[in-house]
Amino acid sequence: MTTRTTRQTVLVVDDEPALRSVLALRIGDWGYDVTTVADAAEAEAEIGRRMPDLILSDVVLPDGSGVDLLRRLRRQDEEIPVVMMTAHGNVDAAVDAMKAGATDFLTKPLDYATLRALLESLSAELRQRATSRALDERLASQEMTGLVGESRQMRELRRLITLLASSGASAIITGESGTGKEVVARTIHSLSGRSDCPFVAVNAAAIPDGLIESELFGHEQGAFTGATRARAGCFEMANGGTIFMDELAEMPISLQPKLLRVLEDSRVRRVGGSREIALDVRVLAATNRTPAHAVRNGLLREDLFYRLNVFELALPPLRERADDIPLLVQHFVREFGRKHDMPVVGVRDGARELLEAHAWPGNVRELRNVIERAVIVARSGWIETVHLPPYLQVIEGGATPTIQLAAGTTLAEAEQTLIMHTLERVGNNKAEAARQLGLDVKTVRNKLKNYGQGV
């Protein structure tokens, strides 16, 4: 007998008393609660009292057609599995039943091994759908902010975000690349009194050193070659709102005193300008480095660090809150199902187990990219193991696949292979790939440019 935590209900509709008795005994022994009725009227009355989980119905009933019963049922419930039976092996009846929305079709005399396997398959599908619906219900209160998760770390993070949003204090958000630092910054902004004003995000690592001062503070016409017109910088554009400075420790050390001055005085002077512009901007900064280490290594000025570090929000890597993976997966399935107009329901158990076993070096960003790819590949229904990227499918026990190099591979070729393989593993997250490889993110960008991969 199959053991179940919750016994699913099966409604059998057939006018043969002997068959009803046999099906009640057999299906009951397989671990289901079984109700039997003799005709369509009794079936509709039973369904009105309690909707079963699965229905097994004859095509020919004393008071009408089982297919007509199916059509009426489908107007109430489009998803309930309905298996049709016929003693005639009639192909036309099978076609009519499938067109009307039957889940499957069996001929009499029944092959009970086939019936049991079919019921087990449909039962597993029902359990998966129930799990998916439960995740959807849990997500309802979390998706407004984008901060998905019920782990202790996420509950504490939400508490701190609410506290910080009610003030005007600056903060440093720390955590590995891909943990959601910009999502946290946007949430703080959206919950604050500045939510109707601009939110401007700047990635210090993505701006060439020669342009970053102009990007942040703006410039006047003629300030440098190519400055054909005056341009406001990010601080001016964020006036009244919030500026988010990502990868703060990658900012040139020579520019950090000017940034500190802007923070202290709440005034900015454009490159090539002579007047100062008063600002009201909240500054949120982020780094994937440990701030104290960045200060010791000369990457971040100590006075700038203390000026920004009124609050520090430390985001945990995904591997330290693995219990949140099912919720995050369902969140991304919903997001990308809507984005690409693909009716994907959720993730099958086998695929979910692979997702939960992975170490996620690229954190939530890597998971997000994996699920978007899986939604596009699956297109509808369920995400299966085969819809996941190959590097996830070959991982066993959390071990990362070994890179195979051909004989005669040069050092430069081996380096390129390593960089490209690492980028694939972390969902093309260049900052995380640089961290894992022990390189500066700008070095990785330059090498990709040399490989013809862009930046």
N, C-alpha and C positions, 0 to 999 in steps of 0.2 A: 504493500500500500504506500502511495506517495505521501510524504509528510509535508504539510503546508501550515504556515503560521495563520493564514486566513483562507478558509475554504471558499473557493469560487462556486458560483451557482450556475447550474445548467438547466435550461427548460427544454424538455423533449416533447415534440408535438407529433403524434402519430395515432392513427385509428386502430392499430393492431394491439390489443391488450397484452398478448404474449411478448411482443417486441418491446413494448413499454416497460414491462417487468424486467426483461433481460437487460435492457439499457440502464434502468434504474440501479440494478445490482452491480453491473460491471462499472459503470461510470462512478457510482458511489465508492466502490472498492479502489478506484484510482485516485480518490481524495477530493471529490467534488460533492456538493450538496445538490441533489437532483429532484426536480419536480416534473411530473409527467401529466399531460393533458391529451384529450382525444381529438379535438378539432380546433378550428380557427377561433371560434367564439370563446371557448375556454382559454385559449392561448392569450387572447386580447384581454380577457378579464384578469388572468394571472399577471400579465405584464402591467396592467393598471394598478395592481396591488403592490408589486415589487418588480422592478426591472432586473432580469437576470444578467449574469455576466456573459453567458454564451447561449445560443439557441441552436437546437438540432431539430429540423422540421422536415416532414414528408412533403413532397411536391403535391400529391393528390390527397385532399382532405374531404371528409364527408360533407362539409358545408362550404366548400369552395376550393380555391387553389392556394397552395402554400406560397406560390410566387406572389399572388395578390396580398397575402398576409405580410410577406416580406416588404412589398412596396409600401403598405400602410405603416409598417414598423420603421422603415427608413425615413418617413416623414417626421417621426419622433426622435430617432437616434441614428445618425449617419455612421457611427463607428462600431456599434455592437456586432461582434462576429456572429454570423448566421450561416450554418452549414445545412444545405438542402440534401434530401435523400429521395431516391425513386427506385421502384422495383423494376422499372422498364428499361433502364439504360438508355433512355430517350435523349438523343443528342440535342434535339430542339428544346426539350425541357431544360437541359443543362445550360444551353445558350441563353434562354429566357431568364433563368435564375441568376446567372452571372450578370446579365445586363441590368437586372433589377437591383443588384447590389449584394448578391450572395458572396460570402467569403470563400466558400469552397463547395464542392459537389461530390456526393458519394452515391454509389449504386448498391442496391440490395441484391442478394444477401450481403450484409456488411462484413467487411474484413476488420475485425476488432483491433488487430495490431495497428492497422492504418488509422482507424478512428482514434485510438489512444494517442498515437504520435501526433495526429492533427490537433487533438484537444490540448496536448502538452505545448505544442507550438503556439496555438492561439492563447493559451494561458500565460505563457512567457511574454507574449506581446502585450497582453493586458497588464501584467505586472510592470513592464517597461513603461507603458503609457501612464500608469498610476504614479510611478516614480517621477516621470517627466512633469505631470500635472502638479505633484507635490512641490517639486522644485520651482515651478512657475509661481505657485502661491507664495512660497518663501521669498521669491525675488521681488514680489510686488512692492514691498516697502523699501527696497534697496536700490532699485534701478534709477530712481529719480536723481540720485547723487552720483551714480557710477561706482560707488564704493561697495563692491559686492563681497560678502563674506560674513560668517557668523562666528568665526574663531575669537578667542580671547583677545588676540592682538588687534583684530579689526574693531571689536567693541570698544577697546581702549582708544584706538585711533579716532573713532567717531566722537567719543567724548571730548578728546583734546581739540578736534577740529571745531566742534560746536563752541567750545570755550574760546578758542582763538578767533573765530569768526566774529564774536560779539565785541572784540576789541579792535584797535587799529594797529596792534603790535606787528613788527616784522618777525620773520621766522626763517629758519633753515630746515629744509626737508631733506633728510638723508636716506640712503638706501641704494641697493644695487640697481643698475640700469634695468629698466623694464618693470620696476615694482609699482609704478603708478604715481610718480611724484607730481607730474603735471595735473593728473586727475585730482589729486589732493589739493593742489593750489587752486584749481578751478572751483572745487567744492567750497573751499574757504571763501573765495570771492563771491560765489553765488549765494552763500548764506550770510554774507556781511551787508552792512549798510551801503556798500559801494556797488552792489550787484547791477544797478542800472547804468553804471559807467564802464569804460572799456577795461578789458582784461587783455594784456599784451604779453606774449611769451617770447623770450629771447633765449637762444641756445648759444652760449659763449663759445662752445667748441666748433660750431658750424660756420662761424664768421671769420674770414681771414683777418689776421692781426692788423693789417693796414686799414681795415674798414670798420673795425669794431667800435672805435671812438665815435665815428660819424653815425653809425647805426644806433648807438645808445643815446647820444646827446644831440644829434642833428648837425647840420652845417649850413653856413651861409654861401650864397652864390660866389664863386671864385675862390673858395677857401683852399681848393687843391685842384689839380688837373682833372677835368671831368665833372667838376661841380658846377654845372651850367645853370642851376637854379637852387634856391634855398630849399632846405628840406628839414622837417621836424624829425627829431629822433624818437626812439621808443619811449623815453621818459615823458616827453611832451604828449605823445599819443595816448599814454596811459593816465594823463592828468585827471584826477578825480576818482580813478579806479585803482587797479592793481597791476604791477609789473612782476612777471615771474622770470627770474634769471636762472636758467638751467645750466648745469655744468660750470658752476661758479669757479671752481678751482682750475678750470682751463683758461680763464681770463688772463691775459698778459699781466704780469705782476706790476709792470710800469703803469698800467691804466688804473689799478686798484685804488691809489690815493685819490684820483679824481672822482671815482665812484663814491668813496668814503665822504668826500667833501659834499657831493650832491645829497647824500643821505643825511649828513649833519645839518646842512643849511636849507634843505628843501628848495634849492635853486639850481638851475642848470644854465651853462653858457655853451652855445653852439660852437662847433669848430669854426674858427675864423670870425667869430662874433665878438662884439664888445659889450653887449648888455646881458644881464642875467634875467632868467625867466622864472618866476615863482611857480612852484609845483605843490600839489597835494596828491602824493602817490604812495600807496602801500607797497612795500617791497617784500616779496617772497623769493627766497633763493633755494637752490637745490644742488646737491653734488652726490655722485656715486662713490666718492672717497670719504674716508673717515676725516672729519674736519680737523681734528687735533693732529693727525698725521700730515694733512695737507699744509698746516701751519708749520710743523717741524721741518717739512721738506722744502719749505720756501715757495710753495705754490699758492698759498693764501695768506694775506697779511693778517696778523693777529688782531690789530685794531678793527679791521673790517669784519673779521669773524665775530668779535664781541659786539660790534654795532648791530649786526644782523641777527645774532643768536639770542634774541629775547625768548623765543621758543625754539625748541628743536623737536621735530617730529621724525621719529625713526621708523621707516617702513620695513616690515619684515620681508625677507625673500619668500617666494612662493613655496619653496621646499619646507619652510618652517610653519606653514599654515596649509598643509596639504588637505586638511579636512574641508577647505573652502573650494577645492578644485571642482567637485560636481556642480556647485552653484555657479561658479565662474563659467564652466563649460556651457551650462544651460543658458546663461545670460548671453554668451557670445553666439550660441545657436540661434536664439531669438533675434539678436541684433543683425546678424548677417543673413538670416532667413528673410527679414524685412528688407534689408538693403538690396539683396540680389533677387528678391521676389521668388524665393525657392522654399517650398513648404516642408522644411526639415523639422521633424518632431523632436529628436533628441539623439542620444548616443547609446548604442548597444553596450551590453555588459562587457564584452570582450574588448572593445575599443576603450571603454571607460577604464578598465583595469590597466591598459597600457598607459593611458594618460595619467593615472594616479601613481604609477610606478616610476614615471620619468622624473629626473631631478630638476628640470626646468631651469637651466643656467640663465636663460633669457627672461625668466620670471613671467609675469602676467602678459607682457608684450609678446613673448614667444608663444604662449598658450593662445592668445588672441589670433595670431597669425595662423597657427595650426588649425584652429576651428574655422576660420574664414575659408582656408583652403579646403577643408573637409566638407563644408557646406556646399561649396561650388562643385566639388567632385561628386558628392552624393546626389545633389539636386533636389531630392525629395525623400520622404520617409525617414529612415534611420541612418546615422553615421556608423559605418561598420569599420572593422580593423583595416580593410583594404583602402579605405578612404583617407587614412592617416598618412603623413609623409613617410617615405621608406626608412629614414633614420629612427623613427619611433617603432616601426614594425620589427626591426632586427634587434632591438635592445632586449636583453635577457638579464633579469636580476639587477637591472639598473646599470649594467656595464655599457660603456660607450664603445661602438665599433672601432676596430683598429684601422688606421689609414694604410692602405696597401700602395707602395711605390714601386714602379717598374725599375728593373735593373738599368743602371746608367743615368738615373734621374739626377739632374744637377741640383746644387744647393738652392739656387734661385727658384727652380721648379718645385722643389720640396716645400720651400717657404710659401709659394703661391698656393699650393695644394692645402697646406695647413691653414692658411688664412681663410680660403674659400670654404673649407670643410667646417671650420669653427663658426663662420658666419651663417652657414646653413643650419648648424645645430642650435644657434641662438636666435633664429628667426630674422636674420639679416640685421641684428642689433649691433651696430658698429662699436658703440661704447662698451657693451658687454663683451664683445669679441676682443677688443683691445685689452680689457681688464684680464680676461682669461689668458691672453697671450703675453701679458706683461709688457705691452706696448702703449705708447701714447695714441689716443684716438686719431690725432692728426696724421700720425705715421700710417695708420691703417687706411685712412682716407687717401693719402698720397699714393700708397701702393695700389689701391684699387683703381685709382686714376691711371696709373702706369699699366695696369692689366687691361685697361679699356672697359672697366666696369662702372665708370662714373663715380660720383660721391654721394 
